[in-house]
Amino acid sequence: MIVAAQAYLEQARGADGYWRGNLSSSAISTAVATYALYRIDPDKYETLIRRGAEWLLGSMKWEGSWGDSVESPSNMTATLLAYAALHGLDQAPPKAKAYLKARFGGFSSQKIVKGVLDYYGSDLTFSVPILVMCALTGVISKWDRIPSLPFEAAVLPQKLFRFLQLPVVSYAIPALIAVGILRYKKGRKGLFSWLREPFIAPAMRVLLKLQPENGGFLEAAPLVSFVAMCLCGAGFREHEVTQKAAHFLESTVRPDGSWAIDTNLSSWVTFLSVKAYGGHLPGREELAERIRGWAFKTYHPFTGARPGGWAWSNLPGAVPDADDTPGALIALYLLTDGRYCEEISAGIEWLLALQNNDGGMPTFCKGWGKLPFDRSSPDLSAHAFLAFQLWGKHLPANLARRCERGKKRLLAWLEKHQEKDGRWTPLWFGDQDVADETSPVYGTAIATEYLTASGDKVAHRLASQGVRFILASQNPDGGWGGQKGANSKVTLTSRALAALASQPNPERAVEKAIEDGLDYLYMKYQKGELFRREPIGLYFARLWYSEESYSATFLLNALNKIKVDQ
């Protein structure tokens, strides 16, 4: 299986030495992109619009529904957006309407608005754009039932955003502006509505400043599309932001007429591949130099992040974050055998500056703790902990001391947030076969593997408790799902095995669990299912995706640990 995983990754590696990966096509992305292009210019983009609609109709499930990815089960969000896009194009399938009517308990504007708002709760990041698209396409008729968004807040300095208790997460400011302006224009005007009007022009200037040169906010087709269709609805069809958004959508459509949830995760899957190989790759120096070049050298206009971090992609729309930055630091450590350079110092400084006051690590911005995707999380905190652990002895004395303090704060946060049974629940990965769609097996395996690399006694105690949870979560077939009883998956089994194989002097129970896990993986290998796509990834607003490299990188990482350590 090691040979198979290596061959898979070697074939996927680009001629320029790094991996780009391949995200699953997305019904959500395709729906909103298709309708956005229709709003921008139905004649100019007629071919793309037609092919997008054909892809949606061709990927619809038998009962008239869609999931986030083609491998995902049906859900309300994907089905509602696909239906809305096709309704706006006069191609709405009756079966999809029937599915949604049953889901909402009716199909009135009131029922749809209530159903969407109830599903997403206080986080309006995705619920309001969904409802606005439904209003633009005529699926709902009452704009005033849709919550307003305070677009005028975007003109304030970025450093104040976390104090404003905004109803959207930190990465959604473009949607706050575009959706907020459209909702203001379409809604009923109150006595003091005129006070908001002067903020439209400066908010649009902020939006233009946030947009990258290629037009792709976050490299994410859904965000770009929501912004574009709302600007068209608000009378800004010819605005530079709208036209750059159209160019981005035109340049990222796939040959089959679909769009992925994001352009690619090239940096992230490269970091995963380097770790899976243990850094032992042809062209190590060249790849290390390329990774160093991907670090942000200036303050980022989107989040205001200081220089020094890495994003999930090396494309212009990506934003530095607290998962990819540790990933890059670890990859550089493995590729250069711990050779220090200025990018390492900047990356460590970047993470230390991002660390929340509670000691944990958020994704993009410090202090945005109100909504789920801005909180401190165990998978990111453990990843940063490992990066600090690896580089600590190689840093200048003052930075090394700060790094050690940062490690202790991360460890204290992880200890506080570990459940009694040893689990941690991650932020950016889940399991659609679990009732609440969480994946504590993933979060616990990540934290356990990374904490084991430390000589700290507390870290080892937490890791041993994580091992206890992982052992208790193994399924009878030898594999692991997101939690015990959920369908076993290659990706999650590989993560669990990597955590178990990282343990020094393993007990017999650990050895037996590894043997059974390997039997499960070998069974999948014999069936030709070892590298089948599995949608375990969570994107912004809990949108599901699969990435074709995850199975191979997770698997190789685990097998190499078992080969060396067991």
Disulfide bonds with the S-S distance in Angstrom:
none
